[in-house]
Amino acid sequence: MEQVTTDQALSREQLHELAQQLRVDSVRAAAAAGSGHPTSSMSAADLMAVLLAKHLRYDFSTPDSPANDHLVFSKGHASPLLYGMYKMAGAIDDEELLTFREFGSRLQGHPTPEIPWVDVATGSLGQGLPISVGIALAGKRLEHAGLHVWVLCGDSELAEGSMWEAFEQAGHSGLDNLIAIVDVNRLGQRGPTMHEWDTSSLAARAAACDWDVQEIDGHDLEAIDAAYAQAVDADRPAVIFARTKKGSGVAAVEDQPDQHGKPLEDPEAAVEELGGERSLRVEVAKPPEAPSYEVSRAEVERPSYELGEKVATRGAYGDALAWIGSLDERVVALDGEVGNSTYAERFAAKHPDRFFEMYIAEQQMVAAAVGMQTRGWKPFASSFGAFLSRAYDFIRMAAISDADLKLCGSHVGVSIGPDGPSQMALEDIAAFRAVLDSVVLYPSDANQAVELVDAMRLHRGFSYMRTTREKTPVIYEPGEAFEIGGSRTLRSGEEDAVTLIGAGITLHECLTAADELASKGITTRVIDLYSVKPVDAATLIAAADETDALVTVEDHWAEGGIGETVAGVLARAGSGTPLVSLAVSERPGSGPPEALLAAAGIDAAHIVAAVEETV
Amino acid sequence: MEQVTTDQALSREQLHELAQQLRVDSVRAAAAAGSGHPTSSMSAADLMAVLLAKHLRYDFSTPDSPANDHLVFSKGHASPLLYGMYKMAGAIDDEELLTFREFGSRLQGHPTPEIPWVDVATGSLGQGLPISVGIALAGKRLEHAGLHVWVLCGDSELAEGSMWEAFEQAGHSGLDNLIAIVDVNRLGQRGPTMHEWDTSSLAARAAACDWDVQEIDGHDLEAIDAAYAQAVDADRPAVIFARTKKGSGVAAVEDQPDQHGKPLEDPEAAVEELGGERSLRVEVAKPPEAPSYEVSRAEVERPSYELGEKVATRGAYGDALAWIGSLDERVVALDGEVGNSTYAERFAAKHPDRFFEMYIAEQQMVAAAVGMQTRGWKPFASSFGAFLSRAYDFIRMAAISDADLKLCGSHVGVSIGPDGPSQMALEDIAAFRAVLDSVVLYPSDANQAVELVDAMRLHRGFSYMRTTREKTPVIYEPGEAFEIGGSRTLRSGEEDAVTLIGAGITLHECLTAADELASKGITTRVIDLYSVKPVDAATLIAAADETDALVTVEDHWAEGGIGETVAGVLARAGSGTPLVSLAVSERPGSGPPEALLAAAGIDAAHIVAAVEETV
């Protein structure tokens, strides 16, 4: 195998050969797979050849080193190009390259972190750049590292608003370590992009966001080299709009319509046209050592609340976040411009250097969190639960990335009261349960919330906490242990007729109902199902065995929430114990919390009535 | 009550009085409610006074008239201002104004279409402008109407990428009937916005999107008037960045921090400072008559497919869409730049004037659909099911608007094969079931898909169809009737041991398994649960009564999908028949569809094994 070392003396011809190899390998990989996106890879081959050979600083033998640059393919469908670069860097061999898209191969249709040099899964367009903003923020603001984050973007994905959230945030934060390379190949999946090769509108917008902006011919190797040099030296984030031809190098597909996302019809002829197979190898430059750094760490005592005190769990979340920020310097917090409602501001007050204001841009907030966790930070991002739905695609993709992402959604359910339905999260349990390997927590009191925030810190993966706007009584002792996957049985006796199951605000309605039912001679078991996923199936099955009916109560739609979680447990167990599910089923309006709980049929009075109807 | 008529001769002093009344009423409404956003209303009072008195053309007695202008409060939290305008226009009285946020009042915390003059619910920031793009597109491209769509935006919400999707799409479409008024009051919820009063970055970006851009003092009544005149005359969409002071007019709160989202501390003093209560009434100008228009309507035959033919339901969706476009000229289609995958392109080929390419901007796509349905169009918007998750917040809000929105998500589940998990919708059933009053359909063959697409056309409300990438055999006769809420029992006998329940691609796995089990002497009932919501509970309960176990099989996560839907039915019925739920439970990779179905444990072989284990 020929070896090319990275030095400034690389000739134009040598760089061209590297680019041609990337094109050839893209064609070959897609041909072997029988699917894939070779033409979207070929357009960016020159861009990536110059990057790999002359500008990237990356030690493929230590992908977790904090010194490495990052390379993110925001246009994840150009995976054949990325995998061709790995081959060129000697990280994989040609045999593995040709396993592209095979069952069991780590070289999937779109990149995932199953590959050690991939930070995050991409393939849902518009995500790579905002995630890279998070990587760059961590690198610059927290670690003062000298690395660069290189992001290959498509021109089609610039239609996604999330890309412009990234432009805005990066410009605002002065991320001079972020370099976006836009492969402007003019053709989307079904036809021309909105702007085709006229990059003027995009360039003007990026400049207005305070980026260093260049527009170049993306097949001019010297222009690319010079553009990268300028980008590295820029005192702000840099974007290079590189006009390219999709399928460049092969006449049959070059700049042709209807050539998206499929192998070339005649790959052998294409390889020949490109000058044949090559096995050039680039010795990618190693990065300089990462600097050491320190983060400040204010001392914060573990919050605790007195039994009977009325405290909103959102407040306890904020207190707990400040506390674990003191316990663990890897904890960072991100806010969607509602930190005085979620109480993330309490973290900001104690650990300002680890607090990130992402403004009202929930996609960018979640993306930045995903980016930060690639560098070992433990990000807690919070907004109203309803508005986290804005970032659902990012959360879905974060799970594919196996990201260590912690989210908190406040202001859930009808019990928020007068602000009305636009502000009420009523689908968050359903949405976040349906995320791979997710944890969904819904604390019922402040001390429990504190314990569970710390459990989220210690849990690696995606976890979500749902907090309540209203103040509810403290019912657990400070320091009482609560585990992910557990539950707490608050009332229990041998004569229990019915089991009441609630969490968050409805647990308190269950307790009130239990008292009233007891006064009528009906004893009930009461379960706090604070861990909705994973769920404590054993306790639920025992309750189904030992009582005559189960009643779930939730401030959430009926679908996918606590009721169906319990139903799933019962049905899989073949339990014949009937289940009554009280949940929100009609469009709520504005009003006092208690009026809305009553109107939704999830307050104590409705629980009492449901039990009386059952027994 | 004093009356002000709208003519060009209104003095500056008269306009000031109107604005002061809007401020006073904002203060009073919030004071009466004990909550709300008076300061966010006061900043825009001058802007709205001039609009109502001099530029809006709206007949409040006929809110559904197609001739009316539209007024959308993208900053929905300024609802006291909007309601004050309604009072000033004589649409509501003062008594009703003071019911703001009361339980049962239509004057909710954020506007909803429960109020006849409100097109869509707002309150999740960043949605009003993209929805207005849809209204303007319908008005201009379909109806050639002379109306204007006026949108009051906040400056904070310009951080949402969806706003920039709207700027881009409106500029690209040359929407000269769209006017965005940005109330740049410098202060967000928790502190200053990113750009405060420096509107230069925002203005440059809007100009780059091909908008007519003005930057004015938002408290200068003459400047406002002149800006509106220019905006109305502009040959492109117009935006006015109006620098204002939050809480303007009351020294205690004007341009002060920590005054967001709460009533004034001393409302009486504020009202006095503002010159006291007023009851001025504006006679809002009536619009000219709406022009008549025609849409083209190509003849398209009802698609039908032969039994046994292999057809992807996504293809049938495209064929059916073209057909119903011929049947019903109110049907329009929107694409997220994947029309050659969802097959929405088949509609475009037949009805190009009713086809809207929204590029890769799913939020804008769904928002535009929501906007179009406000004018009586029946929008079908489609993308990969996975990417509809990008628009989840818009769908949530569409349900609050009771919008007539039809979505189709293609490429669902692991069975898409080599493209890998980023492209696989595995949470769409869960997410869309958890939308108020939603319909979730999952056709199992092409003829059924055709029938259900037409059922979606006839259904008013939010409906979602999930289509399959792979070709599956046609099993139903052309023209066979399928209803929303129904199911189809394909195999049934008195000796059935187990019921198999599938939909889409897994129904075919169930049928294969049933054949194999039959050959082993185990007879099974097979149910096609094509309507996942509403679900045919009676058929499921009968199956639970008549067979020994139920097995659900779905190409979706276990949470919130078909399995839990069935579990909910069984548990509520108190059925003790055990349920086995086969669903995707691990992170899939790339590979052939059959390998991925097997790896996920949802193919025929796994169904056979599950049944054998059960009986």
Interface residues (C-beta under 8 A of the other chain):
Chain A: A33 G34 S35 G36 G76 R101 E102 F103 G104 S105 Q108 G109 H110 T112 E114 A121 T122 G123 S124 L125 G126 S156 E157 A159 E160 G161 S162 M163 W164 E165 E168 H172 G188 Q189 R190 G191 T193 M194 S200 S201 L202 A204 R205 A207 A208 C209 D210 D335 E337 V338 G339 N340 S341 E345 E357 Y359 I360 A361 Q363 Q364 A386 F387 S389 R390 Y392 D393 R396 M397 A399 I400 D402 G417 P418 D419 G420 P421 S422 Q423 L426 E427 A430 A431 R433 A434 V435 L436 D437 K533 W557 A558 E559 G560 G561 G563 E564 T565 V566 A567 G568 L570 A571 R572 A573 G574 S575 G576 T577 P578 L579 V580 S581 E586 R587 G589 S590 G591 P592 A595 L596 A599
Chain B: A33 G34 S35 G36 G76 R101 E102 F103 G104 S105 Q108 G109 H110 T112 E114 A121 T122 G123 S124 L125 G126 S156 E157 A159 E160 G161 S162 M163 W164 E165 E168 H172 G188 Q189 R190 G191 T193 M194 S200 S201 L202 A204 R205 A207 A208 C209 D210 D335 E337 V338 G339 N340 S341 E345 E357 Y359 I360 A361 Q363 Q364 A386 F387 S389 R390 Y392 D393 R396 M397 A399 I400 D402 P418 D419 G420 P421 S422 Q423 L426 E427 A430 A431 R433 A434 V435 L436 D437 K533 W557 A558 E559 G560 G561 G563 E564 T565 V566 A567 G568 L570 A571 R572 A573 G574 S575 G576 T577 P578 L579 V580 S581 E586 R587 G589 S590 G591 P592 A595 L596 A599
